[in-house]
Amino acid sequence: MSNFSRSTTVKKQARWIFWAMTALFLAVFLLGAPAVAKAEGGLEMTTAYPGVTAKAGENVSFDLALTNANVVPITAELSVTSLPDGWEGYFEGGGSNISSVTVTPTTAETDPAEATFNLTIPEDAADGDYSVTLRADAGDGVASTLNLSLNVSELELSQGQFTSQYPELAGPAAATFSYTLNLSNNSGVDRSYSLLSQAQEGWQVAFKPAGEINQIASLTVEAGKSQALDVTITPPATVTAGAYTIPCAAVSADETLQTELSVTITGSYALTLSTPSGNLSLDAYADRETPVTLAIANTGSADLQGVALSSSVPESWNVRFETATIDTLPAGTSQEVTAYITPGPSVISGDYVASITAGTAGGFPRYSEDAHILGHRGRRDHRAARGRARTRVPQIRETVTMAEKQAMIQTEGLTKKYGEKTAVNELNLTVARGEVFGLLGPNGAGKTTTILMLLGLSEPTAGSAFIDGKNCTRNPIEVKRIAGYLPDNVGFYGDMTGRENLCFTGRLNGLSEKEIDERAERFLERVGMAYAADQKTGTYSKGMKQRLGIADVLMKDPKVVILDEPTLGLDPEGIRELMTLIRELAERDDRTVLISSHQLHQIQQICDRVGIFVSGTLMACGKIDELSKQIGQSGRTTLEVAAAPDDNKLKETLRGLPAVLDVTRESGHYLLTAEGDARKLVADTLCAGGYSLLHLRQRGGDLDEIYRRYFEEEGA
């Protein structure tokens, strides 16, 4: 829950009541029995690999980890609540069969409690997918359920698998396509696999272990085990509509496993708003209608449906449009529309700003383009911003200068010192309305300190911070009315339901009962928590609490949403759902979202811009592609190359390529510095020379590489 949204008076009363009730309880209880601590939720049971492939008759073991977010130890009874007929399973710990486990409070210094679940698959089990459900129950609603998935297959041990459940995806040209591949080693020995792709020139393919952030080129899979992989495919900016096939392979010394991923590009979405002549000025007079001809152009490769015009003007002004909605704007075409602007009757000569927006009226992809009119002494210069295009993930945005978009978060020389230590050093940052901005850096970089100063919860040593023009230090109450905050460890009253927690927040923010009921129902549905609205939050999982936390933040209808490590502790599916929800806060609601995180892959998925924090200093700020260009050499690229056989002739062959400037050796592969994109030249040359290409990757295009380079340059 957004802790700062609770008023000081209510918190003091709640504490007084809590301690009074506690004292009364202890006084009565101690008369008849010794005191027993009662856990209030916070039990979680997980396993690193909840889905495996095995043969009938095999024994499968799952290593379990149990964490306790309470301040006292709890004892959880272990049970199997769902098991296929004829299957057998039991829990083991310390070399013995067990039925319960004691879980001490889990902190950064302590490890989770551990147990093992052993499962025997019957000899006559048919091929197919099966599920097993485990439960850890400490009583009083403190419990955790874990679902295990098993695929029983009669594959020969030597036959591995490299598969995807959903190998075909479609979307716009600016999207990043994410797949999950499963690599199974069905042999009796551990095997090392190189991960390869044969994408067309300009396409980027990245392999990562499921749920992790580091990109890999190879991995080892234990005998009889499987490894899930997250694969992201990014088309080049110039890609045209059509179907594309990306062959992928996992190659070991004994086998080559292949699969194909399909990408269907539906087109690109881009919209511009200007005037036919490009002359962006006009005369306007008080209480008199003035026409302005606008040119709306679809510069993308896909048709746009329902392009609507809207305006934002000073009070008492009026704007009407000759045509308010364009039903269809085909790709490559433009249409002129006349807007009639009428200043207010009592307006005086001076500087005024009005905004006209052209955008698709709902649905996806959504695109909007802003144009701003600035008046000078009776004249208003029409300045067309370049706007922003919107798709689901990632959001397409063209460059918008902060002068053209309303700045919702702004810091000027913001500094925070603790004694001799500088936590935040002269931070100058601007985040625009409707933007998702990622504040990226390791723990201790100053991200949370910056957030506390933005919320008025910590005073800066120097400089100032503003949210929607309000000084965060001087006007903290006003800032809290328009800013919602979700901390990294969200908390709720465990003996209250999700709905009751939201209603409590609504009352603290002065909403009427009608507004409270309507908003609670709407936001529970929006975050996918309507099914658990009337369950006590003490029984919620981490992911459920995070989603309820988003609903809690939205109860006050904030203009700015600040999220501190929002995906910490979530499983991959929970992360995906939360990322979609955060993206919608900007796309559907036009809210400004500031995310503090060290999860590079998630930041890259949803943020329009990122800022890289190093030891309290903002070292870089911008779009991913802009940062990539900043750290790279002009016109030069760095390639990682590995091939077999790896002999002396290989290095000489690489040195002899006309585009290659330098060749060095690095941990199992060569590093090539080349002029331009030399990947096709390298691949063609090695294949023609009889080499087997094992690895080919261009560095510098993703957030992982940008992050690493900035830390190397700063000695962090």
C-alpha positions, 0 to 999 in steps of 0.5 A: 500500500502507498504508505505515505497516503495514510494520514499521520493522525490515523496512523497514530490512532491505529498504533494506539489501538494496536498496542492497547489491544495487544496489552489486553490480550497478553494480560488475559492470555498469560493468566492461563497459558504461555504466549504463542506468536501468531504469524500474519501471512508472508509464507512463500514456497518456491522452486527454481524449476517448476516444469520438467520433462521425464520418462515413465518410471523415473524419479524426479526431485524438486528442491524447495525454498520457503521464506518467511516475511514475519518477525517470528519463526513459523512451522508449516505443515507440508502436504500434496493436495493434487497428485495424478492417480498411481503417482507417489511423492514425499517430502525429504529434509536432512536425509529423512522423510519429513511432514513439516518444516520450521521457517525462520524470518528471512532477511538479506543475511539468512537463507530460506528454509530448504526441503526436497519433494521426491516424485515417482512416475509410474511405469505405465504412465502415458505420455502427456502433461501432468500437474502436481500441487504442493502446499505449505500451511502454518495455520490461520490463513498463512499458507503457500501453494506451489504448482508443478508441471511434468511432461511425460515423454517416451523420447530416446535418451539421446534425442534432445528437444528445442521447442516453443509452445507459441512460435508464431507472433505478430505485431507492428514494426517497432515491437520487440517479440518475446518467445519462451523456448524449452531446451531439453537434454534427454541424454544420460550426461551433462551437455553444453550447447551453443545458442545460434540464430540465423536472422536476416541483416539488421535483426537482433536476437537475444537468448537469456535464461528464463526470468534472468537479465543476462544475455548468453551465447551458450549454457550447460544443461544437466542430464535429463533436465530442461532449461527454459529460455527467454528469446527476444527478437527486435526487427530493424527500423526499416523492416517492411510488412510481411512474414519472417522466419528466424531459425534458431539452433542449440548445438552441442558436440553430439547433437544439433537441435533446431527450431523456427520462430515466426514473426509477422510484421503488420506494419509501422505506425507513425503520425505527424501534425503540422500545417500545409505550408509549414508556416507555424504562426497565426493571428488571433483576437479576443472573442473572434474565431480564427481558422487554422489549417492542419495537415495530418499525415500517416507516415507509417506503413499501416493504415490508421483507424479513427484518428481523432482531434482534440485540444487543450486551451486556456480557460474560456477559450474554445476550439472546434474542428471542421472534421473531428474524426478521420475514419481511415487514414491510409498509409502514406497519405495525409489529410487537411482539417480546419481548426477554429480557435476562439480566445476568451472574450476578456483575454488580454494581449500576452503569451498563451499556449494551446495544444492540439492533439491528433491520435487514434481514438482507442484500441491498439496500436494507439498513436498521438501527435501533439501540436502547440500554439504559443501566442506573443502579444496577440500573435500565436506561433504554431509549433508542431511537436514531433509527438509520440506513437504508441503500440503495446510493447514496446511503445513507439515514441518520436522525439519530444522536447520537454518544452513541447510536452508538459514536464510532470517531474523535474529536479534542479541540482537535487543533492542529498548528503549523509555526513560526508557521503553523497547519496544523490549528486546534483540531479537534473532530470525532467520526465514528461506527462505520459512518459514511462521513465526508468531510473536504473542502477544497482542497490545503493546508487541513490534511486530510493533516496531520489524517490523519497525527496520527490515525495517530500519524505526526505529534505534535500541538502541542496537543489529542488524537486517539483511534481506538476510544478509543485515544490516537493519540499515546500508543498509535500501534502499537495504533492502527495495528492497527485503522486502515487507511490508503490514501495518495493515491499508493499504492505497491507492490513493482513486481516482485511480483504483486498477490497477493504484495504482499497476502501480504507485508502479511499476514505483517507483520501477524502473520497465519497462512499460512492466514489470509493465503491466505484473506484475499488470495483473498477481498479480491482477488475483492471489489475486482475484481482476481482476474483480475490477482492474479498479474500484477506490480504494475509493470504495473498502471494507476492504477485497478488500484493503487487497488483493490489498495490497498483490498484491502491495507488490508483484510488487517489487518481494520481497524475504521477505513479512512482514504483520502487523495484515493482517486479522484485520477487515475482515469477516470470508470468507475474512480471509480464502481467505487471509490465503490461499493466504499467505500460497501460498507465501511460498509454490509456491514462496518460499518467507519468510513471517513474520506475526505479529498478536494477532489472535491465530487461524489464526496463528495456521492455516498457520504458520510453527513456532510461537514466543510468545512476552510478554512485548517486550521479546520473551518468546518462539519460535518453532512449536506448538507441541514443545511449547506444550511439553515445558509447559507441565509436562513430561508424564502428561495431564490435563483433563476437565470433566463434567457429570450428575448427578454432585454428591459427588460420581462423584468426588470419582469415578474420584479419584479412576481411576488408572491413575488419580493423582489429582482431583480439581473443577473449574467453573462447571467442574473437572480438572484431572491430569493424567498419559498419555492420560486418556480420554478413561478410564474416558469416559468408567468408567463414562458411565459404572457407569450410568453418562451422559458425558457432557464435556471431553477435554484435555488441552495443545494441541492448541495455545490458551492454550499455549498462556494462559500458557505463560502469566500466568507464566510471570504474563502478 
